[in-house]
């Protein structure tokens, strides 16, 4: 139960008392309108300070600063472009600069070529290569010879049109010797082996080639004399015989053998005569060149003791080389 009477007045609460105290208490000067609410009320009344006065820059100031920075950057860019142009002019005027510029361009082109070649190689690897079939046509040489091939072969080279005359002369040389024949005519009998050799040399080789030696220098001299006699019938005095033998003794045998077979004198041997003897191939080739320049025909005869035929000899239309066998070479080394 309560000690107070029921009709006594009620006491105010703490919150009501504090609100009443704050309302009744007077505020000190200078604090009125402080805080956020006071500032908003001041702005609404038109008495609030500006943003610049409070230290916050406005939009115009920011735009002005940005414009100044932009102008400064443009000025720096213009200065750098001028320096670039000046450097390019100096490089163009300086040979070293030109070489460096060319080197840079060449390097760039080289890189481009390397890349292009790599792409080409990759494309070639990916491409499918088709192998075309090889078609081999039969050669006319493989055909079977006709039935009339058993007849004497046709002449080749210079003597194609003189085959009948050459064969008639060879047949005549195989008869009895004519010791009293005119000079430059064959005065000795030609053996069948020698006649066959000359038939092959004239009509198959065309007057250019090597033939096997007869086994001795005398037999080779007789064959060469028969060839000289036939050439004399075909060309008259428009040719000259050039004999190559590398030693004087061998040349002596050639001179004596040709004198006996053709009825010649010593005057028939010499630079201005029908037969010239040589120990060196270069001198013989020089003489043959001069004869061709004068429109004459050189006939080159090479002794069997010579180990080979000079390449320059092959250019001339008439040459006969005797190829010695092993026994003949050994005997030559023993004698000389």
C-alpha positions in Angstrom: 0.0 0.0 0.0 1.1 3.6 -0.7 2.0 6.0 2.1 0.8 9.0 0.1 -2.7 10.0 -0.1 -4.7 9.4 -3.2 -5.4 13.0 -3.9 -1.9 14.3 -3.7 -0.4 15.6 -7.0 1.9 13.3 -9.1 5.6 14.1 -9.4 7.1 14.8 -12.8 9.4 12.2 -14.5 13.1 12.6 -15.1 12.7 13.2 -18.9 10.1 15.8 -18.4 12.1 17.5 -15.8 15.2 17.6 -18.0 13.3 19.0 -21.0 11.8 21.6 -18.9 15.2 22.6 -17.5 16.7 22.8 -20.9 13.8 24.9 -22.1 14.0 27.2 -19.1 17.8 27.5 -19.0 19.1 30.4 -21.1 21.9 29.6 -23.8 25.1 31.5 -23.7 25.8 34.0 -26.5 27.8 32.7 -29.6 26.5 29.1 -29.3 23.2 29.8 -30.9 22.9 28.2 -34.3 26.0 26.1 -34.0 26.2 22.6 -35.5 24.9 21.2 -38.8 21.4 22.3 -38.1 22.6 25.8 -37.6 24.6 25.8 -40.8 21.6 24.7 -42.8 19.5 27.3 -41.2 22.1 30.0 -42.0 22.3 28.8 -45.7 18.6 29.0 -45.9 18.6 32.5 -44.4 21.4 33.6 -47.0 23.9 34.3 -44.3 26.1 31.1 -44.8 29.8 31.5 -45.9 30.9 30.4 -49.5 32.7 27.1 -50.4 35.9 28.9 -51.3 35.8 30.7 -48.0 35.7 27.3 -46.4 38.8 26.0 -48.4 37.0 23.9 -51.1 37.9 24.9 -54.8 35.0 25.5 -57.1 34.5 24.2 -60.7 36.0 27.3 -62.5 39.2 27.1 -60.6 39.5 23.4 -61.5 38.9 24.0 -65.2 41.4 26.8 -65.2 44.1 24.6 -63.6 43.4 21.8 -66.1 43.7 24.3 -69.1 47.0 25.5 -67.8 48.3 21.9 -67.5 47.1 21.1 -71.0 48.9 24.1 -72.5 52.1 23.2 -70.7 51.9 19.6 -72.0 51.3 20.8 -75.6 54.3 23.1 -75.3 56.5 20.2 -74.2 55.2 18.0 -77.0 56.0 20.7 -79.6 59.5 21.0 -78.2 60.0 17.2 -78.4 58.8 17.1 -82.0 61.2 19.8 -83.0 64.1 17.9 -81.5 62.9 14.7 -83.3 62.9 16.6 -86.7 66.3 18.0 -86.0 67.7 14.6 -85.2 66.2 13.1 -88.4 67.8 15.8 -90.5 71.2 15.2 -88.9 70.9 11.5 -89.5 70.0 12.1 -93.1 72.9 14.5 -93.6 75.5 12.2 -91.8 76.8 9.2 -93.8 77.0 7.2 -90.6 73.4 8.0 -89.9 72.4 7.0 -93.5 74.2 3.7 -93.0 72.5 3.0 -89.7 69.1 3.9 -91.3 69.8 1.6 -94.3 71.0 -1.2 -91.9 67.8 -0.8 -89.9 65.7 -1.1 -93.1 67.8 -4.1 -94.4 67.3 -5.8 -91.0 63.6 -5.2 -91.2 63.5 -6.6 -94.8 65.6 -9.6 -93.7 63.1 -10.3 -90.9 60.3 -10.1 -93.5 62.1 -12.5 -95.8 62.8 -15.0 -93.0 59.1 -15.0 -92.1 58.0 -15.4 -95.7 60.4 -18.3 -96.3 59.2 -20.0 -93.1 55.7 -19.7 -94.3 56.6 -21.0 -97.7 58.4 -24.0 -96.1 55.4 -24.7 -94.0 53.1 -24.5 -97.0 55.4 -26.8 -99.0 55.5 -29.4 -96.2 51.7 -29.3 -96.1 51.3 -29.5 -99.8 50.7 -32.9 -101.4 53.3 -33.5 -104.0 52.1 -35.6 -106.9 54.8 -37.6 -108.7 54.2 -37.6 -112.5 54.8 -40.8 -114.2 57.9 -41.0 -116.3 57.2 -41.8 -119.9 60.1 -43.4 -121.7 59.8 -43.5 -125.5 61.8 -46.1 -127.3 64.9 -44.8 -129.0 65.3 -45.3 -132.7 68.7 -46.8 -132.0 66.9 -49.7 -130.2 65.0 -50.7 -133.2 66.2 -53.8 -135.1 68.4 -52.9 -138.1 66.9 -53.4 -141.5 67.8 -56.4 -143.6 70.0 -54.3 -145.9 72.3 -53.4 -143.0 74.7 -56.2 -144.1 75.9 -53.9 -146.9 79.0 -51.7 -146.3 78.3 -48.9 -143.9 77.8 -45.4 -145.3 80.6 -43.0 -145.0 80.6 -40.4 -142.2 82.0 -36.9 -141.9 84.1 -35.3 -144.6 84.2 -38.4 -146.8 80.5 -39.3 -147.1 80.5 -38.5 -150.8 84.0 -40.0 -151.5 83.3 -43.6 -150.2 83.6 -45.2 -153.6 86.8 -43.5 -154.5 88.4 -44.3 -151.1 87.4 -48.0 -151.3 88.7 -48.3 -154.9 92.1 -46.8 -153.8 92.4 -49.2 -150.8 91.6 -52.1 -153.1 94.3 -50.9 -155.5 96.9 -50.5 -152.7 96.4 -54.2 -151.9 97.8 -55.3 -155.2 101.4 -55.5 -156.5 103.6 -52.6 -155.3 104.5 -49.9 -157.9 108.1 -48.9 -157.2 108.1 -46.4 -160.0 105.0 -44.5 -159.2 105.0 -40.7 -159.1 105.9 -38.9 -155.9 103.2 -38.8 -153.3 101.7 -42.0 -154.7 101.9 -45.2 -152.6 104.8 -47.4 -153.9 104.3 -50.3 -151.4 101.6 -52.9 -151.0 99.1 -52.3 -148.2 98.2 -55.3 -146.0 94.6 -56.2 -145.6 94.7 -55.3 -141.9 96.0 -51.8 -142.9 93.3 -51.5 -145.5 90.5 -52.4 -143.0 92.0 -49.9 -140.6 91.9 -47.0 -143.1 88.4 -48.0 -144.3 87.2 -47.7 -140.7 89.1 -44.4 -140.1 87.9 -42.7 -143.3 84.3 -43.9 -143.6 83.2 -44.7 -140.0 85.3 -42.2 -138.0 85.2 -39.5 -140.6 89.0 -39.0 -140.6 89.1 -38.2 -136.9 90.1 -40.8 -134.4 92.6 -43.4 -133.0 93.4 -46.8 -134.5 95.3 -49.7 -133.0 99.0 -49.8 -133.9 100.2 -52.4 -136.4 102.8 -53.6 -134.0 105.8 -51.7 -135.4 106.5 -48.2 -136.5 107.2 -49.3 -140.1 103.6 -50.7 -140.4 102.2 -47.5 -139.0 104.2 -45.5 -141.4 102.9 -47.6 -144.3 99.3 -47.0 -143.2 99.9 -43.2 -142.8 101.5 -43.1 -146.3 98.4 -44.8 -147.8 96.2 -42.2 -146.0 98.4 -39.4 -147.4 98.1 -40.8 -150.9 94.3 -41.0 -150.7 94.1 -37.4 -149.3 96.3 -36.2 -152.1 93.8 -37.7 -154.6 91.0 -35.9 -152.9 92.5 -32.5 -152.0 95.6 -32.2 -154.1 98.2 -29.9 -152.5 95.6 -28.1 -150.3 96.6 -30.1 -147.2 99.8 -30.6 -145.2 100.8 -33.6 -143.0 102.0 -32.9 -139.5 103.7 -35.8 -137.7 104.2 -35.8 -133.9 106.9 -38.0 -132.3 108.6 -36.9 -129.1 112.2 -38.1 -129.9 114.4 -37.3 -132.9 115.1 -41.0 -133.5 111.4 -41.7 -133.9 111.1 -38.7 -136.3 114.0 -40.1 -138.3 112.2 -43.4 -138.7 109.1 -41.5 -139.9 111.0 -39.4 -142.4 112.8 -42.4 -143.9 109.7 -44.6 -144.0 107.6 -41.9 -145.7 110.4 -41.2 -148.2 110.4 -44.9 -149.1 106.6 -45.4 -149.3 105.8 -42.2 -151.2 109.0 -41.7 -153.2 109.9 -38.4 -151.5 113.1 -36.4 -151.1 114.5 -34.5 -148.1 113.2 -31.3 -149.7 109.6 -32.6 -149.2 110.0 -32.3 -145.4 109.9 -28.8 -144.0 107.7 -25.9 -143.0 107.0 -25.0 -146.6 106.7 -28.6 -147.9 104.2 -31.3 -147.7 105.3 -33.0 -144.4 106.4 -31.3 -141.2 107.9 -33.3 -138.3 107.3 -32.1 -134.6 108.7 -33.2 -131.3 106.3 -31.0 -129.2 102.5 -31.0 -129.4 102.2 -27.2 -128.8 104.3 -26.4 -131.9 102.2 -28.8 -134.0 99.0 -27.2 -132.8 100.3 -23.7 -133.6 101.2 -24.8 -137.1 97.8 -26.4 -137.6 96.1 -23.2 -136.6 98.1 -21.2 -139.1 97.2 -23.7 -141.9 93.5 -23.3 -141.2 93.9 -19.5 -141.2 95.3 -19.8 -144.7 92.4 -22.0 -145.8 94.5 -25.2 -145.9 93.8 -28.6 -144.3 96.1 -30.0 -141.6 96.4 -33.8 -141.4 97.9 -34.7 -138.0 99.6 -38.1 -137.4 100.5 -39.1 -133.9 103.1 -41.8 -133.2 102.2 -44.9 -131.2 104.8 -44.0 -128.6 103.0 -40.9 -127.5 101.1 -41.5 -124.3 98.1 -39.4 -125.1 96.4 -37.0 -127.5 96.4 -33.3 -126.6 92.9 -31.9 -126.2 93.6 -29.1 -128.7 94.2 -31.7 -131.4 90.6 -32.8 -131.2 89.4 -29.6 -132.7 91.0 -30.3 -136.1 89.1 -32.2 -138.8 91.8 -34.7 -139.7 93.9 -36.6 -137.2 95.1 -40.2 -136.9 96.6 -41.5 -133.6 98.1 -44.9 -133.4 97.4 -46.7 -130.1 100.3 -49.0 -129.0 99.8 -52.2 -127.2 101.6 -53.1 -123.9 104.3 -55.1 -125.7 105.1 -52.3 -128.2 105.4 -49.8 -125.4 107.8 -52.0 -123.5 110.0 -52.4 -126.6 109.9 -48.7 -127.2 111.2 -48.0 -123.6 113.9 -50.6 -124.2 115.1 -49.1 -127.5 114.9 -45.4 -126.5 
